[in-house]
Every structure is written in C-alpha cells, then in structure tokens.
Amino acid sequence: MRITKVYTRTGDRGMTRLVGGQQVPKDDLRIETYGTSDELNAIVGLVRAELARSEAPQAGRDQLDAWLEAVQNDLFNLGSDLATEAADRWEGMRLVNDADVKRLEDEIDAMNEILPPLKEFILPGGGPVSAFLHQARTVCRRAERITITLSGRDEINQCTIRYLNRLSDWLFVAGRWVAKAMGEPEFLWDRTR
C-alpha cells in the first residue's frame, strides 16, 4: 500500500469510502465500528510509549511491548476487515482468527501465574501504564458492543467479536500484571463509600 495524498476532500461533504470503494456517510455504523478499533489501537500506542518510559524491569517491559505490538497489528487487521464488506474481501486478506484468540488466552494465563486471586473489583488507575491499559479495556468493550451491533446488520468475521471479548480480558489482566511488575498498588473498590 502506498499513500501519496492524505486528504481527498471527500470528507468535506461528510462522506468516506470503504475498502471496496462504496461511498458511505462518515457516521455509518461500519465507520463507527472500525473507527472505535482505531481509537483502541491509538490507546495501545500510548501504553507502549508510557511503558518505554517506565521503570519496570527490562525483561517485563520487553515482554509486554512484544505482546502489545502483536495486539496493534491484530487491531489493524481487524479494522481493515471491518472497513471491507464481506463481498470485497480478497484472497489472502489477514483476518483475526481463532489462533489470535488462543494466543491472547495463553498470554492471559501466563500473566495470571504471578497475580494473586481477585477478591474485589479494581478501580482503574495505579500507575500510568496500568491506567492506560484500563482505558484501553473500556474502549475495547465499546468496540465489542458496536461490532455486535454491526453484526446484526452486516456479515462480519465472527472471530472479530471473540477477539475483542478476549482482548478486553487481556487488557484487564495486563493492567494488573504491570502494577505487580512495577510494584504499584492496586486500588480495590470500597463498597461502603
């Protein structure tokens, strides 16, 4: 892919094009869906930038950064798929699949090995990396909800919903894992307040 010109002026009239060339309004459900996955990807980028500045042990930073890089690539594939109607997919188009979901599950299991069991809900926050991971989790849940809505209207890759569901779990556990690795506190929900 080669992009030589960023602006097309098509959006000046509130329209944009899908990958197959179909012109649709910028507030179309499909645009909102892949726009939300793009927003999520940008927050994952913030996590990686903050992680690079952190004082976490190098091995932990490197491991999490590698996992986050894979997530960002998955999200680009997912967004590209959502920007393409089913009839316009091409041979060899990379779609998120069951192997990607399994990879997330394996990483969740690996992170959970060092974490104490949860006894209460966690308040989003802690250090900056953990806080951004919690923000990413909430945007991921929104992406999942809106993708489910799109699936009621258009044909989509059903693995997309499974991937987003698992990714939100992954982001939650990663937020806990980072807090533990960096020696930062987790603040629990106080039901009495």
N, C-alpha and C positions, 0 to 999 in steps of 0.2 A: 504494500500500500504506500502510495506517495501522496502527500498533501502539499500542494503548492500554494493554495489560497485558502485562508481560514474563513473569510467572510464570503457569503454568497448573495446576501441581501434578501434571500427568500424569507428569512425570519422576520424581516421588517413588516411583513403582512400577516405575521402570526402563524406561518406555515413552516413545515420542515419536511424532509423526505426520509422514508425508511430505507433500509439497505437495498430493497428491491426496486426503489425508485418511486414508490407510491407517495404522493403528497398528502400530508395529514396536518391537522391543526396541532400546534405545539402543546395544547392541553389535552391531547388524545391520551386515553388510558395507557396505550402502549408506550408513548413517550414518557409519561409519568413513571411507568414501571422501570424502564431502563435508566431513566434519569435518577431514580432513587438508588439503583445499584451503583451508578456512577458516584453519587454522593457518598455512599458507603465506602467505595474504593478510595475516595479522597480522604476520608477519615482514617482508613487503614494507613494511608500515606503519612498522615500526621502522627499516628502511632509509631511508625518506623522512624520518622525524623526525631521524635522525642526519645525513642529507645536509643538511638545513636548518641544522644547527649547524656544519657543516664549513667549512673554509677553502678549499674548491675554488673555482676561478674561477666567477663567477656564470653565465656562459653555459653551462658544462658542467653546473652544478647544475640550472639550469632545464631543460636538455635531458633529463637523466636523470630528473628529477622528473616531467616530462610523460610520458616513456616508462613510468615506474613507475605513474603514475596510470592509464594505459591498461591495464597489467597487472592492477592491482587491480580495475578494472571487469570485465575478462575473467574474473578468478577468481570474482567474484560471479556472473557469468552461468554459468560452469562449475559452481559449487556449486549454484546454483538448478536447473540441468539435472540434476545428479546426485541432487538431492533430489526429483526428479519422475520417476516411472515413465514409460516411453515413451508409454503409452496416455493419460496425463494431461497431456501437453504441450498447450499452447494455441496457437492461431493467432497468429503474430507473436512467439512466445517467442524471445528472443535467445539463440542458441547460439553457442559458439565455432565458427569456420568456417575454411575454407582461407585466406581473406583475412587473418584474425588470425595464422595461422601464417606467411604470407608477410610480414606486417608485422614479425614477430619476426625472420625471416631477413634482411630488409632492414636492420633495426637492428643485428643481429649484424655484418653486412658493414660497416656504417658505423663501428661501434666498432673492428672489426678493422683498419681502414685505418691507425690510428695506433699499433697494437701491434706489437712485434717478434714474430717467429715463436716458438712454444714449442719449447724443446729438452728440457724435462723437466717432470714433473708439478709443480704448485704446491701448497705447503702452505697450507691455508685460514688466513686471517689478514690480516696487513698492518694497515691502519687500521680503525677501527670500521665505516665504510660497507662496505668490501670484506669484512670478516669477516661482517657480517650478510648480504651477498649470497651468500657461500659457504654460510652456514647455510640460507638460503632455497633454494639449489640442492639441498642434501641432502634437505630436506623435499619439494621438488618431485619428486625422484626417487622418494621413498616414495609420494607421491601418484600418480605414474605407475604404480608397481608395483601398488598396491592397486586402481587403476582398471582395470588389465588383469585382475586377479582378478575384479572385479565384471563385466567384460565377458564373462567365461566363464559367468556365472550369469544376467545380465540384459541386455536390449537397452539399449545406450547409444549416444550420438552418437560415432562412431568418430573424429571430428576431435578429441575430447577427449584421446585418447591422443597424437595427433600434436602437439597444442598443448602438453601437459605435457612431452613429449620435447624439443620445440624450446625451451620456456621454460627448462628446466634448462640447456641450452646457452647461452641468452641470459644467464642469471644468472651463469654462469661467466665469460663474456666481459665482462659489465658489471663484475664484481669486478676483473678485470684493467684495464679501461678507467678505472675510478675510481682505482685505485692509480697509474696513469700520470698521470692528470689532476691528482692531488693530490701527485705527487712522492713517493709512498710506495713502499717496497721490496716486491718480490715475493720470497717465500722459496721456494726450489726444494727438492724432495725430494732428500735426500742418501742415495743407495742404499747408501753404505758404513757408515751408522750403524745 
